[in-house]
Amino acid sequence: MSLTCTAMNYIFLDTNIFIHFIDFEQIPWNAVIQDQDLVTIVIAPTVFAELDKHKYNANARVSGRAKKVLPKIEKYIDGSSSNKLLLHLMGSRPKDNTFDQYGLDRGEQDDSILASIIEYTATLSSADRLYFVTNDFGPRLKARSLNLNAIKPDEKYLAAVEPNPAEIRANALQKELNELKLRIPNVAVTFLDKSVLYSVERRKIRTTKEAFIEDKGTK
């Protein structure tokens, strides 16, 4: 009796995929790699560390994405995720001799990911395939120089740009400033022959948009 071995596609995701693209669980990975065999998402230790660091990013959008994705990854690790997607988090960082052998720099995050991919490749069967998915050209170029499959995801999977709260407030304050300028009326007292007895013209508001916004922001 012979057993048939099903080929598996292993997809390493760069950090930018988690931050700048739609939810990784919603991306049709078979379509991205153009292969219908089973898929396992693999997360290199460097990527996980970067995501954890991004929780404290000054950019609210970036920190928000990191805070959403990390609990999802944790559910895969402890087996509580209800999603059918297969996910594996590598437990150890690449060895020093991997960096030396392939001319990679341990201090470079992209090189650390590539070193993890190289070591992971050695554990696969000849039927398995491995892909590195990143939106950055540099890492893709270096991956290909190491004979690794590197793919740029279609831009249709990019996440919609969420409005910047500070920008929304600035626009609202600009609108308020414009309305204030229009509230000051032109007043004129005239005789029946339309000659002017007394007039008050609308006083121009001299404050700049920036000064108005700064003043409002401190209140």
Rosetta blueprint (number, residue, H / E / L):
1 M L
2 S L
3 L L
4 T L
5 C L
6 T L
7 A L
8 M E
9 N E
10 Y E
11 I E
12 F E
13 L E
14 D L
15 T H
16 N H
17 I H
18 F H
19 I H
20 H H
21 F E
22 I L
23 D L
24 F L
25 E L
26 Q L
27 I L
28 P L
29 W H
30 N H
31 A H
32 V H
33 I H
34 Q L
35 D L
36 Q L
37 D L
38 L E
39 V E
40 T E
41 I E
42 V E
43 I E
44 A L
45 P H
46 T H
47 V H
48 F H
49 A H
50 E H
51 L H
52 D H
53 K H
54 H H
55 K L
56 Y L
57 N L
58 A L
59 N L
60 A H
61 R H
62 V H
63 S H
64 G H
65 R H
66 A H
67 K H
68 K H
69 V H
70 L H
71 P H
72 K H
73 I H
74 E H
75 K H
76 Y H
77 I H
78 D H
79 G L
80 S L
81 S L
82 S L
83 N L
84 K L
85 L L
86 L E
87 L E
88 H E
89 L E
90 M L
91 G L
92 S L
93 R L
94 P L
95 K L
96 D H
97 N H
98 T H
99 F H
100 D H
101 Q H
102 Y L
103 G L
104 L L
105 D L
106 R L
107 G L
108 E L
109 Q H
110 D H
111 D H
112 S H
113 I H
114 L H
115 A H
116 S H
117 I H
118 I H
119 E H
120 Y H
121 T H
122 A L
123 T L
124 L L
125 S L
126 S L
127 A L
128 D L
129 R E
130 L E
131 Y E
132 F E
133 V E
134 T L
135 N L
136 D L
137 F H
138 G H
139 P H
140 R H
141 L H
142 K H
143 A H
144 R H
145 S H
146 L L
147 N L
148 L L
149 N E
150 A E
151 I E
152 K L
153 P L
154 D L
155 E H
156 K H
157 Y H
158 L E
159 A L
160 A L
161 V L
162 E L
163 P L
164 N L
165 P H
166 A H
167 E H
168 I H
169 R H
170 A H
171 N H
172 A H
173 L H
174 Q H
175 K H
176 E H
177 L H
178 N H
179 E H
180 L H
181 K H
182 L H
183 R H
184 I L
185 P L
186 N L
187 V E
188 A E
189 V E
190 T E
191 F L
192 L L
193 D L
194 K L
195 S L
196 V E
197 L E
198 Y E
199 S E
200 V E
201 E L
202 R L
203 R L
204 K L
205 I L
206 R L
207 T L
208 T L
209 K H
210 E H
211 A H
212 F H
213 I H
214 E H
215 D H
216 K H
217 G H
218 T L
219 K L
